[in-house]
């Protein structure tokens, strides 16, 4: 399994710093869980049956762009 890594998501006022952890999620396989350092934001993304990355869990409200933003950081972490 991949390692945890630091990530930032765009917040309404400032970037939100957090840790991304790869997890195994029933029905989805590998998913990625973002938890903010300040405990205000939680987001879990995974591929759906059509291969599209979607939000499967997390806090409300959330910005729809976070899925793509987090996915880009996951891809970058795999390149290192």
Order of alpha helices (4+ residues) and beta strands (2+ residues): beta-beta-beta-beta-beta-alpha
